[in-house]
Amino acid sequence: RFMEYIFETNYDQKTLKTMARIVRKTVRKKHSRRSHIWGWSAVIFGILMLFLDGGFTDIDFQKIVTGMAVLIIIIALLFEDQINGYLAGKRMLPGTKSAITKFTEEGYVSELKAGITAWKYENIELIAETNDYISFVFGKNHAQLFNKNSLVGGTIDEFRVFIKDKTGKPIHQIK
């Protein structure tokens, strides 16, 4: 006999940051690696430009601009997931900040203030898991998270077996 699995997820900054990290470490992995190589190369080049041009003894407008550019790139590289999570939150439609999702044999349904959406398991591209969330990734810009602490209807181990069976996909562990 099948019991429904139910998750309640609030898409706050922590959730959105986690979603950005999962997407970056899975379907955007190659792109992210290239971006980091270019970004850190630009930082090194910018720092070399600052030191090779007389150091900090004679500060001019060009050095200030170069220093600011280096600082912005470093911040973007170090806080990439927070920034992407924040921007994703700004793009969310009204009424989509909280979801109750029910999993059945045929598919799953997400109920939000904005409406109800039915999903099919075969549309899931990748499944990932962190300490707090199970995530379904649908592409480079789309994912859903399910708060493991809110699970009703079974254990997280039972849900893992269920979702692997329904999708035929492994669950990727994300640190």
Secondary structure as UniProt FT lines:
FT   STRAND          5..10
FT   HELIX           13..25
FT   TURN            26..28
FT   HELIX           29..52
FT   TURN            53..56
FT   HELIX           61..78
FT   HELIX           80..91
FT   TURN            94..95
FT   STRAND          98..103
FT   STRAND          108..112
FT   TURN            113..114
FT   STRAND          115..119
FT   HELIX           121..123
FT   STRAND          126..129
FT   STRAND          133..139
FT   TURN            140..141
FT   STRAND          142..147
FT   HELIX           148..150
FT   HELIX           156..167
FT   STRAND          171..173
//
